[in-house]
Amino acid sequence: MIKRAVFIGLLLGVGNLNSAYAAGFALIEQSASGFGNAYAGMAARGDDASTQFFNPANLSLLPAGRQMVLGLSLVKPSAKLDDARANQQGTAIPGNGGGDAGVLAMVPNFYYADDLGNKLKFGLGVTVPYGLSSEYNKGWVGRYHALDSELMTLNINPAISWQATETLALGGGINLQYVKARLTNAIDSSALCMRSPLAGACPGAGLGQIGNAAADSYVKLEGDDLSWGFNLGLVYKPTEGTTLGAAYRSHIKHELKGEADFRRSPQINQLPQLAGRLTDGDITAGLSLPETVSLSLAQRVTDKLELLADITWTNWSRFKELRVKFDNVGQADNVTTTSWNDSYRYSLGGNYRYNDDVTLRLGVALDQSAVPDAQHRTPRIPDADRVWFAAGASWKLDAYNTIDFGYAYLRMKDAKINHSTEGQVNHQLQGEFSPKVDIISVQWVRAL
């Protein structure tokens, strides 16, 4: 009964937490035991049940018996836009710099593993594999690009691993994934009126100035979807002390459905022809989350020292655009062209067994951004190349309980933005982000 209550509580907690800002908008913070190594070698490790997220075949590396893992990462990103400026066809947009868009977020996870007999192992993971959360100050110069952005996923992943031979294990699982998104931004009512055939009616109605914040309208787009995918993996031990791992996680195609909620300015309400274009209604948006391939090495050097390496490819080129379609007749699609590139993540790390109860961990990683250039960088996802510096430790409290914890600092490359909105009214936003991220991760491993 207690275990069931913990599991249900975790599900409810995941469903109500904001997601975090990460590479692209993927979240790798899925295991505190791997965190201190910057997730090096995670497709070839059997530290605890959390490793099944990175490779379902890792379940066969776990000791016999049942195991439960509860984990949580606290992610604090910082994303300030320096020298922020915006214009609409050369006319400067007034406003503030937006402040720090980074939002403190929690990334929880839950794992379970058990023996099935006949060299089979069962696992279950409940994770948040994708997410983003950013908030800008009201009245900032980029308000027509973004105000608040939230995307949350919940992934339930049952998996099975089979010990095919003494040196080879195979694994696979099904991913049932829920996604929910909420995006808000201001609408330049002044520019919308001035660029329309009703331009003669704009002066005198508070709409004669481009970027007039007092006349702004607003929109909130919300939608969700439930879809599925799969993951596969293998673990191979060619020699004593050497473990190789390969894992594949499929892409998952979502079709979000929801609503557009407009808040029209009083000035727009006086112009029915324009007010009709800002009408609440149903929306749809396609979102194809990318597949990943990971190759890992875990090499035991001595009884106390283990070296780790990993390379992971993510097919972010699937994310070509974000297109929101409105059911209302006469409302054009809301389109943001992204044209992202595939990205690679390279990591190296090591474990040092200080004694029978304490293991120390270090790691470093190079995490490539999927954003190709300043034109395709948006304030909703101010992504950039980053370097991870991570450290952590595992402390075995007794025969049944282990605590893992770690800290990482992500130094991100300064990232210029020169982004323009698409549609009848085009706003250009310029500046340079100086992002960084601090992360603390902890988990409790319990042998049952």
FENCORQUI-V162895 format. One record per backbone hydrogen bond with DSSP energy under -0.5 kcal/mol. NH is the residue of the N-H (numbers start at 0). CO is the residue of the C=O. If there is no record, write none. Layout:
BEGIN
nh/co
NH/CO
NH/CO
END
This chain:
BEGIN
nh/co
4/0
5/1
6/2
7/3
8/4
9/5
10/6
11/7
12/8
13/9
14/10
15/11
15/12
16/13
24/22
25/22
26/128
27/25
29/27
34/30
35/31
36/33
37/34
38/33
39/36
41/38
43/40
44/41
50/47
51/48
52/49
53/50
54/50
57/54
58/55
59/56
60/57
61/58
66/112
67/445
68/110
69/443
70/108
71/441
72/106
73/439
74/72
74/104
75/73
75/437
76/74
77/435
80/98
81/79
81/431
83/80
84/429
86/427
87/90
90/87
91/89
92/85
93/91
95/138
100/78
100/98
102/132
104/74
105/17
106/72
107/105
108/70
109/125
110/68
111/123
112/66
113/121
115/119
116/119
119/116
120/160
121/113
122/158
123/111
124/156
125/109
126/154
130/24
131/150
133/148
134/100
135/146
136/97
139/136
140/95
142/139
144/141
145/141
146/183
148/133
149/181
150/131
151/179
152/129
153/177
154/126
155/175
156/124
156/154
157/173
158/122
159/171
160/120
161/169
162/118
163/161
163/167
164/167
168/234
169/161
170/232
171/159
172/230
173/157
174/228
175/155
175/173
176/174
176/226
177/153
178/224
179/151
180/222
181/149
182/220
183/147
184/218
185/142
186/216
188/186
191/187
192/188
193/189
194/190
195/192
198/195
200/197
201/197
201/198
202/198
204/201
206/201
211/208
212/210
214/211
215/212
216/186
217/262
218/184
219/260
220/182
221/219
221/258
222/180
223/256
224/178
226/176
228/174
230/172
231/247
232/170
233/245
234/168
235/243
236/166
237/235
241/238
242/297
243/235
244/295
245/233
246/293
247/231
248/291
249/229
251/288
253/251
253/286
255/284
256/223
257/282
258/221
259/280
260/219
260/258
261/259
262/217
263/261
268/264
269/265
269/266
270/267
271/269
273/270
274/267
274/270
275/271
276/273
277/273
277/274
280/259
282/257
283/324
284/255
285/322
286/253
288/251
288/286
291/248
292/312
293/246
294/310
295/244
296/308
297/242
298/306
299/240
299/297
300/298
300/304
301/304
305/350
306/298
307/348
308/296
309/346
310/294
311/344
312/292
313/342
314/290
315/313
317/314
318/315
319/317
321/335
322/320
323/321
323/333
324/283
324/322
326/281
330/327
331/329
333/323
334/332
335/321
337/319
338/319
339/318
340/369
342/313
344/311
345/365
346/309
347/363
348/307
349/361
350/305
351/359
352/303
353/351
353/357
354/357
358/393
359/351
360/391
361/349
362/389
363/347
364/387
365/345
366/364
366/385
367/343
367/365
375/372
376/373
377/380
380/377
382/380
385/366
386/410
387/364
388/408
389/362
390/406
391/360
392/404
393/358
394/402
395/356
396/394
396/400
397/400
401/444
402/394
403/442
404/392
405/440
406/390
407/438
408/388
409/436
410/386
410/408
411/409
411/434
412/384
414/432
415/413
416/430
417/373
418/428
420/426
421/334
425/423
426/424
427/86
428/418
429/84
430/416
431/81
432/414
433/79
435/77
436/409
437/75
438/407
439/73
440/405
441/71
442/403
443/69
444/401
445/67
445/443
446/399
447/65
END
